[in-house]
Amino acid sequence: MKYILPFLIINLLSVPFYAQIEITFPTKKKEDLDTYRSDKSIDLTGLWEGQISQLNWDGQPEFTGVTGKLHVEIKQTGNRIKGLFVCRAKFAKNKGYLSYEKKFRGNWNGKTLEYLDEEVDNYINTHKSLRHLETCLKQASLNFYKTKGAFHLEGEWSGQGHITGVDCIPGKIHLTKVNPEDLALEVALTSNANFEQNDGMPVELKWDDDNKLKKIKDRKVEKGKTIVVRSRTINITVYDHKQSDGDIISLNYNGNWLLERYKINNQEHSIDVLIDDNGKQLDYLLLYAHNLGKFPPNTVAVIVNDGYTKQRFILNSDMHVCDAIYFKLNKPKH
């Protein structure tokens, strides 16, 4: 059987649930406990803390700070479950980061959560050499149990790569609901998960009537070119146009900084991203200049590879104006 390998060990986080219990309750028999564990008595809604692991495989990337917590939100309506978790993991040795959001759903019968990932959004991989690193769309039967008043969900998962659909190396999931008194501390200690600009403030964007960028921070954004791509997963390669002259740039994709204050040269730097295709605004890549180098303006060559064709463009930015490319998805008909 053919397997796809990439996945990471991550920690997950979710919200606590309070159950009030009278101390005069008699000791419960097994059948009574089963009743108390029904979908009417246990609410999974909230934030959870836990771990998803995977068996080791050759070429597995190293991450730094994998003990940091990632947020997973669960919402229960009757026996139906919907949820979202956000991955923000940095590769070891300063090789970039992996970022994506994943929606999931499930069915809850009071004893077992049948878990199923639905889709991946806002996928960004900036690793300097690992291309098309996939996450796994997982399915699992997670068994519920309690220890010292804490709620747990645990089970083995299997899955398929979110790009190719090839089977993943399997692993295990363990989740524990967060105690309410710990929640405020967790929120306070959570690092910037959005890879926003260095001052920690959100990216300031303004849009025109055509749903194209008008300004970022205090700089004007050029109208830019709109290009057609044929796949949701695209690879963006950037390098200094003509000769290296000390240009320092940041690249912004859909509000996320792919590169920040990066001194670009003739060496190619590749990044994998996912086209959102939300029907509201076109996805975009914006060049933000931090200097002009020796030969103004700040100029970057961009190659967009959608797996079908490679398109090459030149972006020019200075200290007052930013250049941009917009992406329109047109999937091929089979």
N, C-alpha and C positions, 0 to 999 in steps of 0.2 A: 504493500500500500504506500502511496506517495504522501509524504507529510510536509507541511509547512512549519517552519520552526519558530519565528519570532514571537516572543511574549516576554513580559517582565514580571518579577515579583513585586507586588505593590501592596500598599495598605489601603484599606477602605474605611470610610467614616459615615455614620448615619444617626437620626434623633431618637432620644430616649422615650420610654413609655412608663408611666406610673401605674401600678396596680395597688389599690387599697385593700388590705386584708384584715379582717377582724381576728384578733388573737384568740377568740373563743371558738374558732372553727375546729371541728373534730378532725381526727386523722382521716385522710382520704384513701380509699381503695383504688386499685388501678383503673377500674371502670369510671370512677368519679374523676380521677385525674384526666382521663381521656376526654371527659365532658368539659373540664375546665380548659383543656387545650383546643377546644373547637374554635372555628373561625370567628365565632361571636364573642369569645372571651379574650383573644389576643390580637392586638392591633400592631402591625409591623410598621406603620407610618412613622417616618422620622429619619434620623441619621444613625448609621452603624459604623463600627470600627472593626477592622479585620484584616485578612490577608488572602490574596490569591497567589498560588504558587504553580510552578510548572516544572516537569522533569528537565534535567539539563540536556543540552544538545550542543553539538560542535558549532562554533561561530557565534554562540550566544553573546549579545552585547553586555558590557558592564555598565551599571548605573551607579550614580552617587546619590546618597541621601535617600535610599529606598525605604528607610525606616520612617520617613516623614509621612504624614497622613494625607490620604486623598479623600475627597468628599463623595459620598454616595447617598442620594436622597431617594427614599421609598415612600410611595403613597398607596394606601390600601383603600379600596372601595368594595365592600362586601368581601368576596373571595378573589377579587381581581387586583393585581399588582401592576403598578407602573413605576418606573424609576429612571434615574440618570446618575452616572458618575463621570467625573472629569479627571483625566490623567494629565499630570504635568511632571514629567520625569527628566532629570538631567543625566546625560551620559557621563561616564567617568573620563578622567584625563582631559576635561574641557573640550569634548568633541561635539558638543551641541546638545539639543534636547528633543524629546518626543512629547507631543501634545495632541490630545484628541478628547472628544466627548462621546459618550456611548449611551444610547437609550435602551432600556430593557423592559420586559413585561413578564408576568407570571400568574400562576393560579395557586391559591393558598387554601388548604383544607383543615388548618389548625394543627397539623403535624408536619406537613411537608410543603415546601415552596418549590413549585416547578418553574424554574428560572430559564429565561430565553432572551439573549441579546437580539435587538432588532436592527440597529444601524449605527454607523460611526459618522460623526460630523466633525468639522473643523480640525481635520487631521493635518499635522505638520511634523515633519521629520527633518531636522537640520544636521544630522550626523555627517561628519566630514567624508565618510567613505561608504557607510552602509545605506544602500538605496533600496527602495521598496520594502522597507521593514514593516511587516504587517502585524496588526493586533488580531486577536481571535474573537470571532462572534461565538459566544459560548452558550451551551445549554447544560443544565444541572438539576438534579433533585436534591434540594437542601433540607436536611432533617432538622427539626426544631427540638431544642432541649434547654433546660434551665440549670444554672449552678449558682448557689448563694444569691438568688434573686435576679441574676443577670440572664438575659435572653440571648440564645445563640442559634445560628443557622450554619450547617456544615454538610459538605458533600463533595463528590468528585465531579469534575467538569470535563467535557469534550467540546470540540469546536472546529470552525473552519476560518481560514484567513479572510479578512474583510475585503481584500482585493481579488484574490484568485479563487477563493472558495476551497482551496486544498486543505485536507485534514491537518489539524494542529497536533503537536505533542500535548497530551492531556495533563491535568493537574488537579489541585484541590482548592476548595473555597472554604474559608471559615470567617463568619461575621459575628460580632458581639454588639449589642445595642449599647449606646453611650449613656452613662449615668447623667442625669440632669445637672448635677453640681459640677461635672467636668466639662460641660458644653461651653460655658463662657470662657474657660481657660483655653480650650482647644481653638476656639475662634480667635482669641487674642494672640495665640502663638502661630497661627497659620501664616505661612509666608505668601508673598504675592504669587498667586497661581495663574495669573493671566499674562505673564511676561510683558508687563506694561513698561512704559518708559521709566528710566532710572529714578526719577523723582517720585515714583509711586503713584502719580496722578494718572487718571484715564487719558487715553489718546483723544485729543479734541478734534473732532471732525465736523465739517459743515458740507451740506449737499446742495446741488442746484436743482432746478425743476425737472431736469432730465435724469435724475438719480445718478449723477456723477459727482465725484468729489469736487468741492469748490475751494475748501481751505483745510489745512491740517495745522493745528496750533495757530501761529500767526502768519503762515505762508500760503500763498496762492498755489493751487494745483492746476496744471495744464489739462486741457480737455483729454489728451491722450488717445492712443489707438485702442480699438476694440478688435480682438482677435478671436477666431473660432477654434475651439478645441473639441476633440471627439471622445474624450474619456474624462471621468470625474477625477481620476488620479493623474496628476501631471508632475513632471520634474522641471524645476527651474534652476538653471545654471547661470551664474554671474561671474564676470571677471572684468578687469580694467580694460577699457577700450584703448587701442593703440599702445601707449607706453605707460608704465607705472610711474605716477608722479605724486604719490602720497595721499591720494584721495581717501577720505574717511567717510563712510556712509552708514545709513541704517536702511533696511528694507522692511516695509510694512505690508502685510497681506491680510486684508479683511479685518484690520484693527489689531492684529498681532504682529509683534516685532520678530521677524525671521532672523535678522542680523541687527545688532546694535553697536554703533560706533566701531564699525569693522574697517580696518585698513585694507583696502582692496588692492590686488596686484594682478599680474597676468595669470596667476594660478586659478583654475576654475574651482568654484565652490557651488555644490549642488544641494538642492533642498526639495523634498517631496511634500506636496500639499494636496488637499482634496477640494474640488470645486463644490461649493455649497448648493448652487442651483436652486435657490429658494424662491425664484420668480419675482422677487421684489427689487433687489439691487444686484447689479453685476459684480462678480468677484473682481478684485483688483490687486495689483502689485504697484507699490509706490516707492520711489527713490527719494530719500531725505538726506541732504548733504550737510556734513558737519564742518567742512572746509572746502576750499577750491583747488587744493593741490598746487603744483607748480604751473599747470596749464589749465586755467579755467575754461569752461565750467567743469563741475564734477560729472564725469561721463562713465557710464557702465554699460557693457554689452550683456544682453540677456538672451539665453536660448531656452525656449519653451518646448518640451518634448512630451507629447501626450500618448506616446506608444505607437502612433501612426505616422506622424511627421514631426520634424524639428523646424521651429520658426525662430529667426534671429532678429533682434531689435536693439536699438541704442536708446538709452534713457539719459537725459541731461538735466541736472538740477544745480541750483546755486543757493545762496543764503536767503533768497526771497521767494523763489519759485520751485515747486516740485513737479517732476514728471511722473506719469503713471501709464500702466497698461491695464485694460479691462478684458475679462474673459467671458465668452459666451459659449455655453455647452450645446453641442449639436451631435448627439450620439448617432453612430452609424446604424442603419437599418439592416437587420439580419434576415 
